[in-house]
Amino acid sequence: MNQAQIRKKFRDSEQAADRPRTTSDELAAWIAGHSAHLEPSDLEFLISVGRTLYAAEAEKRWRDAW
């Protein structure tokens, strides 16, 4: 799985090009670099963490926009 595929699992439809690099981007890059060595359950857990982190970042961007 590459970084773009992993990031797609984190988000629904937001375009990453419209915002600065975030912690969820870093996590996606790390997962992509290490996914071959991870157990499937660990990979799913990290993707779940990424989804939660991405949602928190999206909420912060929304709040900052107000």
C-alpha positions in Angstrom: 0.0 0.0 0.0 1.4 3.4 -0.9 1.1 6.7 0.9 -1.7 8.0 -1.4 -3.8 4.8 -0.8 -3.3 5.1 3.0 -4.2 8.8 3.0 -7.4 8.0 1.1 -8.4 5.7 3.9 -7.9 8.6 6.4 -10.1 11.1 4.5 -13.3 11.3 2.6 -12.9 13.9 -0.1 -10.7 16.8 1.0 -7.9 17.7 -1.4 -4.5 17.5 0.4 -3.0 20.0 -2.0 -5.0 22.8 -0.3 -3.4 22.5 3.1 0.1 22.2 4.7 1.6 18.9 5.6 0.2 17.6 8.8 0.9 14.8 11.4 -1.6 12.5 9.6 0.5 13.1 6.4 3.6 12.0 8.3 1.8 9.0 9.7 0.6 8.0 6.2 4.2 8.3 4.9 5.5 6.2 7.8 2.9 3.5 7.3 3.6 3.4 3.6 7.3 2.9 4.3 6.7 0.2 6.9 3.5 -1.6 5.7 5.4 -4.6 4.3 6.7 -5.3 7.8 3.4 -4.8 9.7 0.8 -7.4 10.6 -2.6 -6.8 9.0 -4.1 -6.1 12.4 -1.4 -3.5 13.2 -1.9 -1.9 9.8 -5.6 -1.6 10.4 -5.0 -0.1 13.9 -2.6 2.5 12.5 -5.1 3.4 9.7 -7.8 3.8 12.4 -5.4 6.1 14.4 -4.8 8.0 11.2 -8.5 8.5 10.6 -9.0 9.8 14.1 -6.0 12.1 13.7 -7.1 13.3 10.3 -10.6 14.1 11.7 -9.1 16.1 14.6 -6.9 18.1 12.1 -9.9 18.7 9.9 -11.9 20.0 12.9 -9.1 22.3 13.9 -8.9 23.7 10.4 -12.6 24.3 10.4 -12.5 26.0 13.8 -9.5 28.1 12.7 -11.4 29.2 9.6 -14.1 30.8 11.8 
